[in-house]
Amino acid sequence: MKLALFDLDHTLLPLDSDYAWGEFTTAIGWTDPQVFKQRNDYFYAHYKAGTLDIVEYVLFATEAARKQGAAKSIAAHADFMRAVILPAIQPVARALLKQHQDAGDQVIIVTATNAFVTRPIADALGVDELIAVDLEQGADGWITGQIRGVPSFREGKIARVEDWLAARSLSWQDVEATFYSDSINDLALLEKVQHPVATNPDERLRAIATQRGWRILDLFTKQP
């Protein structure tokens, strides 16, 4: 089996969906603009630096939706998709996914953003298989802010892909895998696959990819 694994934010999308969702909830009046932006920027800086506490961040990132409840949050996310995500999806990203799908590869999005935010995005991209941060649900059936199982973040992405393989009686030895990512946080999984592709890479990942001779793909850069 050939696997085509894709990070989502800044890889298939030219934005960070979790960060953008936070900004959207502020714009519709769910959070205090100054306080939320300060905290959101704090966590985003730690993510880019590779020092993010994923448990602390998910608790923060889901707070507004938890307080608003399921019905209002699902409706707001549909508005977010129409206003922010769908206009941001570029043909070049769809074409890359289609290239692998047409080749018969198993395409999987593997993201550190939670499944509430990313499942509709994966659907919009035409990708059925999504590995995202799963959220626990309370007695009322709505999210609690706690992570269920292993978060698909940093080395956790390897563990979650291994779980996906094991559920199909497969292991790494049974697959030929390509992984596209922009982030230094994904170095472990990039090192694990046969075909790492530094895609729109951050400065640190670009330096490593250049040193190691990995393919570098600037998906959203217009060529002269």
C-alpha positions as CSV (number, residue, x, y, z in Angstrom):
1,M,0.0,0.0,0.0
2,K,1.2,3.5,-0.8
3,L,0.3,6.1,1.8
4,A,0.1,9.8,1.1
5,L,0.1,11.6,4.4
6,F,-0.6,15.3,4.6
7,D,-0.3,17.8,7.4
8,L,-3.1,20.4,7.1
9,D,-2.3,23.8,8.3
10,H,0.2,25.7,6.1
11,T,0.6,22.5,4.1
12,L,-2.7,22.0,2.3
13,L,-4.1,25.3,3.6
14,P,-2.3,28.6,3.4
15,L,-3.4,29.3,7.0
16,D,-3.7,27.8,10.4
17,S,-7.3,26.5,10.8
18,D,-7.3,26.4,14.6
19,Y,-5.8,29.9,14.8
20,A,-8.3,31.2,12.2
21,W,-11.2,29.5,14.0
22,G,-10.2,31.3,17.2
23,E,-10.1,34.6,15.4
24,F,-13.5,33.9,13.9
25,T,-15.1,33.1,17.3
26,T,-13.7,36.5,18.5
27,A,-15.2,38.2,15.5
28,I,-18.7,36.9,16.3
29,G,-18.4,38.0,19.9
30,W,-17.7,34.8,21.7
31,T,-14.4,35.9,23.3
32,D,-12.8,39.1,24.5
33,P,-10.7,40.4,21.6
34,Q,-7.7,41.6,23.5
35,V,-7.5,38.7,26.0
36,F,-8.1,36.0,23.4
37,K,-5.6,37.4,20.9
38,Q,-2.9,37.6,23.5
39,R,-3.4,34.0,24.5
40,N,-3.9,32.8,20.9
41,D,-0.7,34.5,19.8
42,Y,1.2,33.1,22.9
43,F,0.2,29.5,22.0
44,Y,0.9,30.0,18.2
45,A,4.4,31.3,19.0
46,H,5.1,28.2,21.1
47,Y,3.7,26.0,18.3
48,K,6.1,27.6,15.8
49,A,9.0,27.2,18.2
50,G,8.2,23.5,18.8
51,T,7.5,24.1,22.5
52,L,3.7,23.9,22.6
53,D,1.9,22.2,25.5
54,I,-0.8,20.5,23.5
55,V,-3.1,19.6,26.5
56,E,-3.0,23.2,27.7
57,Y,-3.6,24.6,24.2
58,V,-6.6,22.3,23.4
59,L,-8.3,23.3,26.6
60,F,-7.9,27.0,25.6
61,A,-8.8,26.5,21.9
62,T,-12.0,24.7,22.7
63,E,-13.2,27.0,25.5
64,A,-15.5,29.2,23.4
65,A,-17.2,26.3,21.7
66,R,-17.6,24.5,25.0
67,K,-19.4,27.4,26.5
68,Q,-21.6,28.0,23.5
69,G,-22.7,24.4,23.2
70,A,-23.0,22.0,20.3
71,A,-25.8,23.5,18.2
72,K,-24.4,27.0,18.2
73,S,-20.8,25.8,17.6
74,I,-21.7,23.6,14.7
75,A,-23.7,26.4,13.1
76,A,-20.8,28.8,13.6
77,H,-18.3,26.4,12.2
78,A,-20.4,26.1,9.0
79,D,-20.2,29.9,8.7
80,F,-16.5,29.7,9.3
81,M,-16.1,27.2,6.5
82,R,-18.0,29.4,4.1
83,A,-16.3,32.7,5.1
84,V,-12.7,31.6,5.8
85,I,-11.8,28.0,4.8
86,L,-13.5,27.5,1.4
87,P,-12.1,30.7,-0.1
88,A,-8.6,29.7,1.2
89,I,-8.5,26.3,-0.5
90,Q,-6.3,26.7,-3.5
91,P,-6.5,24.6,-6.8
92,V,-2.9,23.6,-6.4
93,A,-3.7,21.8,-3.1
94,R,-6.7,20.1,-4.6
95,A,-4.5,19.0,-7.6
96,L,-1.8,17.6,-5.4
97,L,-4.4,15.5,-3.5
98,K,-6.0,14.4,-6.7
99,Q,-2.7,13.3,-8.1
100,H,-2.3,10.8,-5.3
101,Q,-5.9,9.7,-5.3
102,D,-5.8,9.1,-9.1
103,A,-2.6,7.0,-8.5
104,G,-4.5,4.8,-6.1
105,D,-2.6,6.0,-3.0
106,Q,-4.3,6.0,0.4
107,V,-4.6,9.7,1.3
108,I,-4.7,10.6,4.9
109,I,-4.7,14.0,6.6
110,V,-2.7,13.9,9.8
111,T,-3.1,17.1,11.8
112,A,-2.5,18.4,15.3
113,T,-5.7,20.5,15.1
114,N,-8.7,19.0,16.7
115,A,-11.3,16.9,14.8
116,F,-14.2,19.4,15.5
117,V,-12.3,22.0,13.5
118,T,-10.8,19.8,10.9
119,R,-13.4,17.1,9.9
120,P,-15.4,19.5,7.8
121,I,-12.2,20.8,6.2
122,A,-11.1,17.3,5.3
123,D,-14.5,16.7,3.8
124,A,-14.2,19.9,1.7
125,L,-10.8,18.7,0.4
126,G,-12.3,15.3,-0.5
127,V,-10.3,13.3,2.0
128,D,-12.2,10.6,3.9
129,E,-9.4,9.5,6.2
130,L,-8.5,12.0,8.9
131,I,-6.2,11.6,11.9
132,A,-6.7,14.6,14.2
133,V,-6.7,15.4,17.9
134,D,-9.7,13.6,19.2
135,L,-11.8,15.3,21.9
136,E,-13.5,13.7,24.9
137,Q,-17.2,14.1,25.2
138,G,-19.1,14.6,28.4
139,A,-22.4,13.1,29.5
140,D,-24.2,15.7,27.4
141,G,-22.4,14.5,24.3
142,W,-20.5,17.7,23.8
143,I,-16.7,18.2,24.0
144,T,-15.1,18.7,27.4
145,G,-11.8,20.3,26.4
146,Q,-9.8,17.1,27.2
147,I,-8.0,15.1,24.7
148,R,-9.1,11.5,24.0
149,G,-6.2,9.1,23.5
150,V,-2.9,10.1,22.0
151,P,-2.8,13.5,20.5
152,S,-1.7,13.6,16.8
153,F,1.1,16.1,17.6
154,R,4.8,15.8,17.1
155,E,5.8,12.1,17.9
156,G,2.1,11.4,18.5
157,K,1.5,11.5,14.8
158,I,3.7,8.4,14.4
159,A,1.7,6.6,17.1
160,R,-1.6,7.6,15.5
161,V,-0.6,6.5,12.1
162,E,0.6,3.2,13.6
163,D,-2.8,2.8,15.2
164,W,-4.4,3.4,11.8
165,L,-2.2,0.8,10.2
166,A,-2.7,-1.8,13.0
167,A,-6.5,-1.5,12.7
168,R,-6.0,-2.7,9.1
169,S,-3.5,-5.5,10.1
170,L,-0.7,-3.5,8.6
171,S,2.6,-2.0,9.8
172,W,5.2,0.4,8.5
173,Q,6.9,-2.5,6.7
174,D,3.7,-3.0,4.6
175,V,3.5,0.5,3.2
176,E,5.5,3.0,1.2
177,A,4.7,6.4,2.7
178,T,5.1,10.0,1.6
179,F,4.5,12.8,4.1
180,Y,4.0,16.4,3.3
181,S,4.4,19.0,6.1
182,D,5.5,22.6,6.7
183,S,6.5,22.3,10.3
184,I,9.5,21.4,12.4
185,N,6.9,19.9,14.8
186,D,6.5,17.1,12.2
187,L,10.2,16.2,12.0
188,A,9.6,12.8,13.6
189,L,7.1,11.6,11.1
190,L,9.1,13.1,8.2
191,E,12.0,11.0,9.4
192,K,9.8,7.9,9.6
193,V,8.5,7.8,6.0
194,Q,10.4,6.8,2.9
195,H,9.5,10.1,1.1
196,P,9.5,13.2,3.2
197,V,8.4,16.4,1.5
198,A,9.0,19.7,3.2
199,T,6.0,21.6,2.0
200,N,5.9,25.4,2.4
201,P,8.5,24.7,5.2
202,D,9.2,26.9,8.1
203,E,12.8,28.2,8.4
204,R,14.0,25.4,10.6
205,L,12.5,22.6,8.5
206,R,13.7,24.2,5.3
207,A,17.3,24.1,6.6
208,I,17.0,20.4,7.7
209,A,15.4,19.4,4.4
210,T,18.1,21.2,2.4
211,Q,20.9,19.6,4.5
212,R,19.4,16.1,4.0
213,G,18.4,16.4,0.4
214,W,14.7,16.1,1.0
215,R,12.2,17.3,-1.6
216,I,11.1,20.9,-0.9
217,L,7.7,21.9,-2.3
218,D,6.6,25.6,-2.1
219,L,3.0,24.9,-2.9
220,F,1.6,28.4,-2.5
221,T,4.5,30.3,-4.0
222,K,3.8,31.7,-7.4
223,Q,6.5,30.7,-9.8
224,P,8.0,33.5,-12.1
